[in-house]
């Protein structure tokens, strides 16, 4: 579905989606379909529907006799993806859930068959990055929002105003891995004491000031890591991922013991990450279910984009795809 801007910042994400009529180009599309091998009549869940790029391919595979359940935090993208799949010839039965994926086991619509294939793409849509009102990028000034679901939750501006200097520094250091985290947090704290920090332009300027002379030599825009860190915090992205892998782990145990669950016996589960912290969580969780004998690995090492795909779609560069198959 989506992609983090990654080391090249929001410019790469913009370029990646600009040439696609749907505003976003799906990453590792062929590899995902090959790993999940959805077939006619199966039940498939796309936990991050976005603009529907992966959903269309998965829906075409299961056909009119299949079921495709689409999750997304962003109600506009969810509606777009559903409409796009519905317009397909022999479209599957479509169900939509406006939610993140941490509670997938509880949020599945009643009567949905256990899933035979599940995809979670942990990036975000180019259309979200390109919209200045979302506050996800610093290429254009806009409100400091950063919520992937604009209908609920705390904005980045509210988070920056609420957290103390040490908490801000910890977020920027741990989620953004920025070596200037303490200096950035101090600059933010001193500035907000005089004036609210409410726009992306304000924040980007503050971070650049914090870098001082090193800003000119930085390979990345100085604000890249801070924006990523705050977005992760605003949307509790790592907490949501921990919830998802826990749901997969519980379902794998239930399936192995013959108990009913939201995953069918032999279900394939693929998760694509764009950040080392995300990949670490996925790698650890999948290793646990494999070691327990509840699943087998479909990817000896994470699948990455080919040089050709990265050349055509720069945001694919940081993608890491891991997949497992539950035992029968």
N, C-alpha and C positions, 0 to 999 in steps of 0.2 A: 504494500500500500504506500508506504511513506519512507521518509529517510530523515535522519538527523543531518543538519548541515555539515557537521564534522569539521576536520581541521581547516578546510578552506572557507568556512563560514557560510553566511546566507547567500552569497553570490552564486556559489555552486549549486545550491538547492534551487535557486531561481532559474538558472540556465537549464537544469535538468528537466524542469516541468514545462518550460516555455514552448517547446516544440511539440508537445502532446496536446491533442484537441481537448482532452479532459483535464488538462492542467497538472498532470502528474504522470510520471512513467514508472510502472511497477518494477521493483528490483528483483533479480534472480527468478523471473517468472517461470521460465522453462524448468529450472532446477527444482522449484517448489512443486510444480505439477508432477514431475518425474518422481520425487520422493513421496508425495502424498498419494499418488496413483488413484485418484478418485474414479469410480466407475459408475455406470448407469444405475440409478436407483438408490445410491448411497446418501447418507446424511453427512453434510459437511458444515463446519463452522469456520467462518472468517471472523476472528476476534477483533480485527482492526480494519474495517471495510474501506475506509478512506474514500477515494474516488472510484473504487470498484475495479481496479485493474486486475488484481488477483481474483476477485470474486467472479468476474466474467469468465475467466479461464476455468475456475473450479465449477461454476454453474454449468458451463457447456459440457463438462465431463460427466456430471451426474444426470443431466437432462431433465425432461419433464417429469419423470418418475422419481426424481431425487428431491432432497430437501436441502436448502441453503439458508443457514442462519447467520445473519450479519450483526455484529456488534460494532459500535463506535461511540466515543465520547462526544464527538462533534455532530450535532443533530443535522446540520446542513449537509455535511459530507455523507452521513448515513442515508439521508433521503436521496441524495444524488446516486449513491451506489445502488440502492434498491431500485430506483427508476431505470438505471442503466442495465441491470440484470434482467429486470422485467421486460425490457424491450427486445431481449434476445429471442431468436426462434427457439421453440421447445424449452422455454425458461423453466427452471425448477420451481418448486414451491418455495416461496421466500418468506422468511420471518426476520423481523428487525428488533434489535434491543438497544435502546439508548442508554449505554452504561459502559464503564470500563470492564476489563476482563477478570478482575480479581474475584468476582463473585459468580463466575460463569456457572458453577454447579447449582447455584440458587436461582439464577436469572433466566435459565432456559425456559422458553414458553412451554406451557402444558401440551402434552401430546407429541412433543418432538422426539423422534427416534434417537437412540444413543448415537453419538457421532462416530463415523468411521474415519474421518480425517479432520484435523484441526490446524489452523494456521494463525500465528500471532506475529505480526510485523511491527517491531517496536519503534519504528521511526514515526514521522508524521508527514502530512501531505504538503506538497509544494504550494498548493493554493493557500494553506495556512501561513506559510512563511511569507508569501508574496503580499498578503493583506496587511497593510500597516496598522489597521485597527486591532489586530490580534496581538501586537507587541512582541512577536517571536523573533524579530530580526532588527538590526540596527541600520540597514541600508536606507530606510526611510523613517522619518520621525513619526511616532504614533504613541498612543497611550501605553503605559507599562502594564500590560495585562498578562500575557503568556499562558492563559488558561486554554487547554485543549478543548474543554467544554465551556464555552462562553456563557452558559446559562447558570452556572453554579460555582461556588467555591471562592477562595481568596485570590485576589490578583497579585501580581508581582509587586506592584506599588504598595499594596497593603502589607505584604510580607516584608518588604524592605523597611517600611515604617515601623513595623511591630518588633522585629527581632533586635536583640542587642548586638553590639559590635562583635562580640566573640562568636555568637551564633551565626552571624553573617559570614564571618571569616571561615568558620568550620564548613559551611555549605559550599562556599566558593572553592575552598581547598580540596574537600573530599569529593564533591561531585564534578567540579571543573578542573581539578588538579592544577590550579593556577599558583605558581610560586609567589605571586604578589598578593595572595589572598588577604593577609593581614593589613597590608597597606591600602588595598582597595576598600576593605570594610571600614577602616579608620576614616578614609576620605568620605565614604558614604555617610557615616555617622556624623561627621563634622558638618557636612553639607545639609543634611536633613534637619539639623538643629536650627538652620537659618531659613530653609525653604523646602517644601515637600518635593520629593523626587517622583515625578508622575509621568515622565515620558521616556521613550527609548533613547532619544537623543541626549537627554540629560545624563542618563546612566552611562551610555557609551563614552561621553565626554569625561565623566568622572573617572572611569576606568583608565582611559588614555592618559589622563593627568597623573594617575597613580603609577603608571609605568615610567613616567618621566622621559628621559632621553632614550631609554630602551624601546619605547614605542616605535620609533623609526626603524629599528633593526628587527622587530618582531616578525616572524614568518607569518603569523596569524594576525588578524585585527586584534588589538589588545582586549576588546570586549567579548571576544568569541567564547572563552571559557566561562566568564561570569554569566553571560546570558544562558548558556547551556545549563550551568549549575542551578540558577534560579528557576529555569523552566522545569527541571527535574524535581525541585523542591515544591514548586507551586502545584504541580500535578501529581505529586507523590508517586512518581513513575516506578521507583524501585520497590516501594511498598506494594503497588499493584502487581508488579511482576512476581514478587514473593508470594502474593496471594494466588496468582495463576499457577505457579509451579507446585504449590501446596495442593491445589485442586487436582492437578494432573497426577501428583504422587498418590493422593487418596484414591483417585479413580483407578489408577494402575493396580493398587492393592486390592480394591474391590473386584475389579475384573479378573485378576489372577485367582481370586478365591470363589469366583462364580456369582458374586453378589451384583445386583443391578446398580448401575451408575450412569453418569452422563456420557461416558465413553464406552463404545462397543468393544468386545473382545477383538484383539488384533488391530485396534485403532492406531492410526499414524498421527503423530503430533510433531509439528515443525515450528520452531521459534527463530525468528531472524532479529538479531540485535545489531546495534550500531555504536555501542559504547562498551569499553572494557568492563565496567561495573556490571552492566546487563549480562554480558556474555559469561562472566564469572558465575552469576546466579544460575543461569541456564545450564552451564556445564556441570556445576555441582549437583543440581537437582536431577538432571538426567543420569549422572553417574550413580546416584543413590538408587534410582529405580532399576537401573541395569544390574547393579551389584546385588540387589535384593532378588533378582530373577523375575521381576515383574514386566520387564521390557527388554528389547534388544536395540542396539544402536543401528541407525541407518546411515550415519555419517561418522566414519572413523576419525575424521578431523573436520572442523567447520568448513562448510562450502563457502567459497568466496567468489566474487564476480570475476569474470575473465577480463583480460586487458581490453578486449574489444568492447565489452559492456561498460567498463569504467571510462573508456574514451568517449563513448556516446552518452554516458550518463554519469558524470563525476561523483554524484552522491552515493553511487553503488560501491565506491572504493572501500568504505569501512564496514560493509555488511558482512556478518558472519551468521551462517544458517546451520542450525543443528536440528536433528530429527531422530525420533525413536518410534518403535512399533511395539505396542503392548502384546504380551504373550496371550495365546488363546487358552 
